[in-house]
Amino acid sequence: MSAPRKAEFARFLRTETVGGAILLIAAAIALIYANSPWGASYLSLRDFTVGPQSLHLDLTLGEWAQDGLLAVFFFVAGLELKRELVIGELADRRRARLPVLAAVGGVVAPALIALAIGWGTPGIDQAWAIPIATDIAFALGVLALTGSRLPAGARVFLLSLAVVDDLIAILVIAAVFTSTISVLWLLGALACLVLYAYAQHRRITSPWLYVPLALVAWWAMHQAGVHATLAGVAMGLLTRVRPDPGEDEAPAARLEHRVQPWSAGVCVPLFAFFAAGVPLDSSALHAIVDDRIALGIIAGLLIGKTVGIFGTSWLAIRTGFAERPRKLGNRDMFALSVLGGIGFTVSLLVAELALENVGDGSEVDTAKAAVLLTSMVASLVGSALLIRRGRAHDRRAAAELDDLDDDTYATDDADGDKRTGG
């Protein structure tokens, strides 16, 4: 493939609609494969072990996708968060209030609902965290596909909300899913991060330093007992986002342009492929109805996310503590809040972490099935609301244009009367 075609393909993968579509296709293939007559071979592939045992990296392909490939996704999320915090919407405290508060509301409400419904069920002490995160790629992909006629503030609000939401989820993963920590390995990972930050400060740009450093930091974090994806988000947050004088773009922008296509086109779809292959036959659907954790996930994502995001936003705007995004009304905010119920990537990851040692393993599949079905429902309902809101904005824009034309004609007539003495 020639250089121009490679650049065009990378730009194609950066578009949110394409990233969300690839994610959905990978999940659909996994579901079809796992529920086909060849489902046993899917499980064999997912559980196939590869990697050097001497480094304690003899992991299954599913674990490599969960611990390794998602680290790339979290690195891109870290870059986006750093950009938003330093030069984006979250840099202005007044404008940052609304998405930050909405994100907090969209985390607390689902967690409380999941905890209340699943109270007393084995595993709920960690499973309450499954519905707290919104999938950035999936939600923005749905917005780009069905909400393109909404004002630009809709995307800014949803992106900022999802970035803060993911940061909270990352902190929850670090706090809740880290049982034993090897201090020496953790110090080694921190040393790598300090060296990374120093190299950024010294304006070093060589990948021959950064790539080995990132790999060692990831390995040390994995060995420390902390979820290795945190190494990715930490490096993203340590990357410089302001360009120097004479510099075309900052390292964060360069890295995002180079890494994001790999994240959207390879890493996240492969994770979805290995994570989304769960049974969806009648017995699996019956298990969801009988499983209080699964019901808590469904209610948390569909009801908790919507109520938490919209309710917190409405209250903050009503009290004057935050400003509504320009040209967005309450119905627009409600439609965007429904998209918050798309839990996918991080929710699937948390389901693996929270329930891997509970019962016979079927609990993980049931929780994943609840996440997948609810995310699809949230995307369909959100899409319908966004399309309806898009039509409303089109009608408003057409009415404003007609009013402008009438004013123009009236002004022209008045000027003509003056010129003719009428």
Secondary structure, DSSP 8 states (H G I E B T S, - for coil): --HHHHHHHHHHHHSHHHHHHHHHHHHHHHHHHHTSTTHHHHHHHHT-EES-GGGT--EEHHHIIIIIIHHHHHHHHHHHHHHHHHTSGGGSHHHHHHHHHHHHHHHHHHHHHHHHHHTTSTTHHHHTTGGG---HHHHHHHHHHH-TTS-THHHHHHHHHHHHHHHHHHHHHHHHS-----HHHHHHHHHHHHHHHHHHHTT---HHHHHHHHHHHHHHHHHHTS-THHHHHHHHHHS--S--TT-SS-HHHHHHHHHHHHIIIIIHHHHHHHHS----SHHHHHHHHH-HHHHHHHHIIIIIHHHHHHHHHHHHHHTTSS---TT--HHHHHHHHHHTT--HHHHHHHHHHHHTTSTTSHHHHHHHHHHHHHHHHHHHHHHHHHHHHHHHHHHHHHHHHHHHHHHHHHHHHHHHHHHHT-
